[in-house]
Amino acid sequence: MKKILLVEDDRHLQFLIREELMDDGYEVAVASDGKEALALLFAEVNEEPDLIILDIRMPRMDGLDAFGHIIKSKIDKPVIIHSAYASYKDNPIVMAADAYVLKSHDLTRLKDTISELLTVPAAKMEPAFQAAAW
């Protein structure tokens, strides 16, 4: 079973996304901000996720800072930036992500992106920025 780390501060979105992904057969761990996500990623007893979904605007540590730490740590897992703001797409740190998906009440695009990133061999992965979502 593929494991996903969902980093999202909105409790309602956490619940909705987690339930949808679990219904699709994924194991989902949830963090409410960047600090909590890094604690989960770097815990010795934790297994690395197969994919990370990262919100940008969060308390304590935002997604950009958390993603910077993830990049520096050389964790080689696909990262989807999942934000309500299209304005971040040109940020150099964000451009290092594997995909940028705008938040929507319809989770189809997010779920399709997850599926694509988890089925493509890592050596063949290219950034899957979705221009249609901007």
Sequence and secondary structure as in RCSB ss.txt:
>XXXX:A:sequence
MKKILLVEDDRHLQFLIREELMDDGYEVAVASDGKEALALLFAEVNEEPDLIILDIRMPRMDGLDAFGHIIKSKI
DKPVIIHSAYASYKDNPIVMAADAYVLKSHDLTRLKDTISELLTVPAAKMEPAFQAAAW
>XXXX:A:secstr
  EEEEE S HHHHHHHHHHHHHTT EEEEESSHHHHHHHHH TTS   SEEEE SS SSS HHHHHHHHHHHT 
 S EEEEES GGGGG TTGGGSSEEEE  S  HHHHHHHHHHHHS GGG      GGG 
